[in-house]
């Protein structure tokens, strides 16, 4: 059995260039265009596309490893690319299961197109299961979309936006409509991304004013609410696993920085390296014990998706759970790394300072802590009132 080599897709020299640019984009609040250009040239945008369509033919398990590696160099770059990989991952879920409809995503990724994720809406805690965006049928199978999407990563560069809206006018309404629109005058991107961390993602607000998806790019029409439809499973599984991967990569980098600091700093009191201090050793061990639990969990769930394992109703607590644990773990590890590094980590030029801010974004991605706990409780106890 061959061993997957992440350096074949993300070589060390590429990662170092990306790492060097990360603090600049954080400080200047700019999109990492050179990162995208280099990743595109390396074929990274099509890692999840089958080889027969011109991609690398990787599985979700391999993509998760790569995203952990990329996040260790530049969390914002990894999180932005995540949103493109979500759609290519959903296309893989479809093709693996014989479901047509997303071949244009695979072909577009090979051609260098950038797909953004337009699902989040302000105040819409239904997320995948509902939408405040109006989806109006054109009578020929296409739709126009009017509404506002938030946290649209890759905002300056996407070529197609995958989104959903609610059709309330068709005879079989209501229906949630999943489709892709191009960047036209009917799409307005606000320059409003000025945040605490993850600044390079440029996840700006997107306003749709009758943005059109023709019939060929309307992927799915389903009933609102929880659904076993492949579009729901595909988005939820790939999104949660790749998100968990990004934040696990941040934790790994924080652990590396803490170890390096402990080995080079010396106590004025004892003259010994911090690596010999029992309290520092305990803290670093605690970080490692927390971190080590996540990569195997991510790998196991990703392989289940790749192998089409039927986890039935357990899928949702498993997926929301791994995302929640990854965020909780990463925040803990970064906190501990800051304490190991000492006061120097409080300065904005310190990489740990950026990681400390970046990791906070994890709490705002679906599934949030409330949703993850509700999903786990319902799986074990049944829904409230049952």
C-alpha positions as CSV (number, residue, x, y, z in Angstrom):
1,X,0.0,0.0,0.0
2,X,1.5,3.4,-1.1
3,X,1.8,6.2,1.4
4,X,0.4,9.6,0.4
5,X,3.1,12.3,0.2
6,X,1.6,15.7,0.9
7,X,4.8,17.4,-0.3
8,X,4.1,16.3,-3.8
9,X,1.2,18.7,-3.9
10,X,2.4,21.3,-1.3
11,X,6.2,21.3,-1.5
12,X,8.2,23.0,1.3
13,X,9.4,25.9,-0.8
14,X,5.8,26.8,-1.9
15,X,4.7,26.7,1.7
16,X,7.5,28.9,2.9
17,X,6.6,31.5,0.3
18,X,3.0,31.4,1.4
19,X,4.1,31.6,5.1
20,X,6.2,34.7,4.4
21,X,3.3,36.4,2.8
22,X,0.7,35.6,5.5
23,X,1.6,38.4,8.0
24,X,1.6,40.9,5.2
25,X,-2.0,40.1,4.1
26,X,-3.1,40.0,7.7
27,X,-1.5,43.4,8.4
28,X,-2.7,45.0,5.2
29,X,-6.1,43.3,5.1
30,X,-5.6,42.1,1.6
31,X,-6.4,38.9,-0.4
32,X,-3.4,36.5,-0.9
33,X,-3.5,36.7,-4.7
34,X,0.0,35.3,-5.2
35,X,-0.9,32.3,-3.0
36,X,-3.9,31.6,-5.2
37,X,-1.8,32.0,-8.3
38,X,0.8,29.6,-7.1
39,X,-1.7,27.1,-5.9
40,X,-3.6,27.2,-9.1
41,X,-0.4,26.7,-11.1
42,X,0.4,23.7,-8.9
43,X,-3.0,22.1,-9.7
44,X,-4.3,22.5,-6.2
45,X,-7.7,23.8,-7.2
46,X,-8.4,20.4,-8.9
47,X,-7.0,18.0,-6.3
48,X,-10.4,16.5,-5.7
49,X,-11.3,16.2,-9.4
50,X,-11.0,12.6,-10.9
51,X,-8.0,12.0,-13.1
52,X,-10.2,11.2,-16.0
53,X,-11.5,14.8,-15.9
54,X,-8.0,16.2,-15.6
55,X,-7.6,16.5,-11.9
56,X,-5.3,14.9,-9.3
57,X,-7.9,12.2,-8.3
58,X,-7.3,12.6,-4.6
59,X,-9.9,11.6,-1.9
60,X,-11.2,13.8,0.8
61,X,-8.8,12.1,3.3
62,X,-5.8,13.3,1.3
63,X,-7.3,16.8,0.8
64,X,-7.8,17.0,4.6
65,X,-4.2,16.3,5.2
66,X,-3.2,18.9,2.6
67,X,-5.4,21.5,4.1
68,X,-3.9,20.9,7.6
69,X,-0.4,21.4,6.0
70,X,-1.5,24.6,4.2
71,X,-3.2,26.0,7.3
72,X,0.1,25.6,9.2
73,X,1.6,28.1,6.8
74,X,-1.3,30.5,6.3
75,X,-4.6,29.9,8.0
76,X,-6.5,32.5,6.0
77,X,-5.3,31.1,2.7
78,X,-6.3,27.6,3.7
79,X,-9.7,28.8,4.9
80,X,-10.3,30.7,1.7
81,X,-9.3,27.8,-0.5
82,X,-11.5,25.5,1.6
83,X,-14.6,27.1,0.2
84,X,-13.5,26.3,-3.3
85,X,-12.6,22.7,-2.3
86,X,-16.0,22.3,-0.7
87,X,-17.7,22.6,-4.1
88,X,-15.2,20.3,-5.8
89,X,-15.6,17.9,-2.9
90,X,-19.4,17.9,-3.3
91,X,-18.9,17.3,-7.0
92,X,-16.8,14.3,-6.0
93,X,-19.5,13.0,-3.6
94,X,-21.9,13.3,-6.5
95,X,-19.7,11.5,-9.0
96,X,-18.7,8.8,-6.6
97,X,-22.4,8.0,-6.0
98,X,-23.4,8.2,-9.6
99,X,-25.3,11.5,-9.2
100,X,-25.0,13.8,-12.2
101,X,-25.1,17.6,-12.1
102,X,-21.8,18.9,-10.9
103,X,-19.5,17.9,-13.8
104,X,-19.2,21.6,-14.7
105,X,-17.6,22.3,-11.3
106,X,-15.0,19.6,-11.9
107,X,-14.2,20.8,-15.4
108,X,-14.2,24.5,-14.2
109,X,-11.7,23.7,-11.4
110,X,-9.3,22.0,-13.9
111,X,-9.6,25.1,-16.1
112,X,-8.7,27.3,-13.2
113,X,-12.1,28.6,-12.2
114,X,-12.6,29.6,-8.6
115,X,-15.8,28.6,-6.9
116,X,-17.1,30.4,-3.8
117,X,-19.5,29.3,-1.1
118,X,-22.7,31.4,-0.9
119,X,-24.8,29.8,1.8
120,X,-24.4,31.8,5.0
121,X,-27.1,34.5,5.6
122,X,-27.3,36.9,8.5
123,X,-29.7,35.6,11.1
124,X,-30.5,32.4,9.2
125,X,-29.7,29.6,11.7
126,X,-31.3,27.1,9.4
127,X,-28.2,27.3,7.3
128,X,-28.5,24.5,4.7
129,X,-32.1,23.8,5.6
130,X,-33.6,27.2,4.7
131,X,-32.9,30.5,3.0
132,X,-33.9,34.1,3.1
133,X,-32.8,34.5,-0.5
134,X,-35.6,34.6,-3.1
135,X,-35.2,32.1,-5.9
136,X,-37.5,33.0,-8.8
137,X,-38.0,30.5,-11.7
138,X,-37.6,31.8,-15.2
139,X,-39.9,29.2,-16.8
140,X,-37.1,27.4,-18.6
141,X,-35.4,25.6,-15.7
142,X,-33.3,28.6,-14.6
143,X,-33.6,30.9,-11.6
144,X,-32.8,34.4,-10.6
145,X,-31.7,35.0,-7.0
146,X,-32.2,38.1,-4.8
147,X,-30.9,38.3,-1.3
148,X,-27.8,38.8,0.8
149,X,-25.0,36.3,1.6
150,X,-22.4,36.9,4.3
151,X,-18.9,35.5,4.9
152,X,-18.3,35.0,1.1
153,X,-14.7,34.0,1.1
154,X,-12.6,34.5,-2.0
155,X,-14.8,37.6,-2.7
156,X,-12.3,39.4,-4.9
157,X,-11.5,36.4,-7.2
158,X,-14.4,33.9,-7.5
159,X,-15.7,33.2,-10.9
160,X,-18.8,31.2,-9.9
161,X,-20.8,31.4,-6.7
162,X,-22.5,28.3,-5.4
163,X,-25.6,29.3,-3.4
164,X,-29.1,28.4,-2.4
165,X,-32.4,30.3,-2.3
166,X,-36.1,29.6,-1.6
167,X,-38.6,29.1,-4.4
168,X,-42.0,30.1,-3.1
169,X,-43.9,30.5,-6.4
170,X,-43.7,27.2,-8.3
171,X,-46.6,24.8,-8.1
172,X,-44.6,22.4,-5.9
173,X,-43.3,25.2,-3.6
174,X,-41.6,25.7,-1.3
175,X,-38.4,24.3,-2.7
176,X,-34.8,25.1,-1.8
177,X,-32.8,25.7,-5.0
178,X,-29.1,25.1,-5.1
179,X,-27.4,26.6,-8.1
180,X,-24.3,28.5,-9.4
181,X,-24.3,32.1,-10.7
182,X,-21.5,34.0,-12.5
183,X,-20.1,37.3,-11.4
184,X,-22.2,39.9,-13.2
185,X,-23.6,43.4,-12.6
186,X,-26.4,41.6,-10.7
187,X,-23.9,40.6,-8.0
188,X,-22.5,43.3,-5.7
189,X,-19.6,42.6,-3.4
190,X,-19.2,45.0,-0.4
191,X,-15.7,45.9,0.7
192,X,-16.6,45.3,4.4
193,X,-14.1,42.7,5.5
194,X,-12.2,44.3,8.4
195,X,-12.0,41.7,11.1
196,X,-10.0,40.5,14.1
197,X,-8.5,37.6,12.3
198,X,-8.6,35.5,9.1
199,X,-8.3,38.8,7.3
200,X,-6.8,37.3,4.1
201,X,-9.9,35.3,3.3
202,X,-11.7,38.6,2.3
203,X,-15.0,37.0,3.2
204,X,-17.1,39.9,2.2
205,X,-20.9,40.4,2.0
206,X,-22.5,39.6,-1.3
207,X,-25.7,41.1,-2.5
208,X,-27.7,39.4,-5.2
209,X,-30.0,41.5,-7.3
210,X,-31.6,39.0,-9.7
211,X,-28.4,37.1,-10.3
212,X,-29.2,34.4,-12.9
213,X,-28.4,30.7,-12.9
214,X,-29.4,29.1,-16.2
215,X,-30.9,25.6,-16.2
216,X,-27.6,23.9,-16.7
217,X,-26.3,25.4,-13.5
218,X,-29.3,24.6,-11.3
219,X,-28.1,21.6,-9.4
220,X,-30.9,20.6,-7.0
221,X,-34.4,21.5,-5.9
222,X,-35.3,19.9,-2.6
223,X,-37.8,20.4,0.3
224,X,-36.7,22.8,3.0
225,X,-35.5,21.2,6.2
226,X,-33.2,18.3,7.1
227,X,-32.8,16.0,4.1
228,X,-30.8,13.0,3.0
229,X,-30.4,14.5,-0.4
230,X,-26.8,14.2,-1.8
231,X,-26.5,18.0,-1.9
232,X,-27.1,18.3,1.8
233,X,-24.9,15.4,2.7
234,X,-22.2,16.5,0.3
235,X,-22.0,20.1,1.6
236,X,-22.2,19.1,5.2
237,X,-19.7,16.4,5.1
238,X,-17.0,18.1,3.1
239,X,-17.5,21.5,4.8
240,X,-17.2,20.1,8.3
241,X,-14.2,17.9,7.6
242,X,-12.2,20.5,5.7
243,X,-13.0,23.1,8.4
244,X,-11.8,20.7,11.1
245,X,-8.7,20.2,9.0
246,X,-7.8,23.9,8.8
247,X,-8.1,24.5,12.6
248,X,-6.2,21.3,13.3
249,X,-3.5,22.6,11.1
250,X,-3.4,25.9,13.1
251,X,-3.1,23.8,16.3
252,X,-0.2,21.8,14.8
253,X,1.7,25.0,13.9
254,X,1.1,26.5,17.4
255,X,2.5,23.3,19.0
256,X,5.6,23.5,16.7
257,X,6.2,27.2,17.7
258,X,5.8,26.3,21.4
259,X,8.3,23.5,21.2
260,X,10.8,25.7,19.3
261,X,10.4,28.4,21.9
262,X,10.9,26.0,24.8
263,X,14.1,24.7,23.3
264,X,15.7,28.0,22.6
265,X,14.7,30.1,25.7
266,X,16.6,29.8,28.9
267,X,15.7,30.7,32.5
268,X,17.7,33.5,34.1
269,X,17.0,31.9,37.4
270,X,18.3,28.4,36.7
271,X,20.2,28.7,33.5
272,X,18.3,25.8,32.1
273,X,16.4,25.7,28.8
274,X,12.7,26.1,29.2
275,X,12.4,22.6,27.8
276,X,13.7,21.4,31.1
277,X,11.1,23.2,33.2
278,X,8.5,20.7,34.5
279,X,5.6,23.2,34.1
280,X,6.5,24.0,30.5
281,X,7.0,20.3,29.8
282,X,3.5,19.6,31.2
283,X,1.9,22.4,29.2
284,X,3.5,21.2,25.9
285,X,2.5,17.6,26.7
286,X,-1.0,18.8,27.3
287,X,-1.1,20.5,23.9
288,X,0.2,17.4,22.2
289,X,-2.3,15.1,23.9
290,X,-5.1,17.4,22.8
291,X,-3.9,17.8,19.2
292,X,-3.1,14.1,18.6
293,X,-6.7,13.1,19.0
294,X,-7.9,15.1,16.0
295,X,-6.0,14.0,12.9
296,X,-7.1,10.3,13.2
297,X,-10.7,11.4,13.7
298,X,-10.6,13.6,10.6
299,X,-8.9,10.9,8.6
300,X,-11.5,8.2,9.6
301,X,-14.5,10.4,8.8
302,X,-13.0,11.5,5.5
303,X,-12.3,7.9,4.5
304,X,-15.9,7.0,5.3
305,X,-17.0,9.7,2.9
306,X,-14.6,8.5,0.3
307,X,-15.6,4.8,0.7
308,X,-19.3,5.6,0.7
309,X,-19.8,4.1,4.2
310,X,-23.4,4.3,5.3
311,X,-23.4,5.9,8.8
312,X,-27.1,6.7,8.5
313,X,-28.4,9.2,11.0
314,X,-25.0,9.1,12.9
315,X,-23.4,11.2,10.1
316,X,-24.6,14.5,11.4
317,X,-23.5,14.2,15.0
318,X,-20.2,12.7,13.8
319,X,-19.5,15.5,11.4
320,X,-20.7,18.4,13.6
321,X,-18.8,16.8,16.5
322,X,-15.4,16.6,14.7
323,X,-15.7,20.2,13.7
324,X,-16.6,21.3,17.2
325,X,-13.8,19.3,18.8
326,X,-11.3,20.6,16.3
327,X,-12.2,24.2,17.1
328,X,-12.2,23.6,20.9
329,X,-8.9,21.8,20.7
330,X,-7.2,24.4,18.5
331,X,-8.2,27.3,20.7
332,X,-6.9,25.4,23.7
333,X,-3.6,24.6,22.0
334,X,-3.0,28.2,20.8
335,X,-3.8,29.5,24.3
336,X,-1.2,27.2,25.8
337,X,1.3,28.1,23.1
338,X,1.0,31.8,24.0
339,X,1.7,31.0,27.6
340,X,4.8,28.9,26.7
341,X,6.1,31.6,24.4
342,X,5.6,34.3,27.0
343,X,5.1,38.1,26.6
344,X,6.7,38.2,23.2
345,X,3.7,36.4,21.7
346,X,1.6,39.4,22.6
347,X,3.2,41.5,20.0
348,X,1.4,41.6,16.7
349,X,4.5,40.8,14.7
350,X,4.7,37.4,16.5
351,X,3.2,34.5,14.5
352,X,1.4,33.2,17.5
353,X,-0.4,36.5,17.9
354,X,-1.9,36.0,14.4
355,X,-2.8,32.4,15.1
356,X,-4.5,33.5,18.3
357,X,-6.7,35.8,16.4
358,X,-7.3,33.5,13.4
359,X,-8.4,30.6,15.5
360,X,-11.2,32.6,17.0
361,X,-13.0,32.5,13.7
362,X,-13.8,28.8,14.2
363,X,-16.6,29.6,16.5
364,X,-18.6,31.3,13.8
365,X,-18.6,28.5,11.2
366,X,-21.5,26.0,11.1
367,X,-21.9,23.9,13.1
368,X,-21.7,26.3,16.0
369,X,-21.3,25.0,19.5
370,X,-25.1,25.2,20.2
371,X,-25.9,23.3,17.0
372,X,-23.3,20.6,17.6
373,X,-24.5,20.0,21.1
374,X,-28.2,20.0,20.0
375,X,-27.4,17.5,17.3
376,X,-25.5,15.2,19.7
377,X,-28.3,15.4,22.3
378,X,-31.0,14.6,19.7
379,X,-29.0,11.6,18.5
380,X,-28.8,10.2,22.1
381,X,-32.0,11.4,23.7
382,X,-34.3,12.0,20.7
383,X,-35.7,15.4,19.9
384,X,-37.1,17.7,22.6
385,X,-40.7,16.8,23.4
386,X,-40.4,13.2,22.2
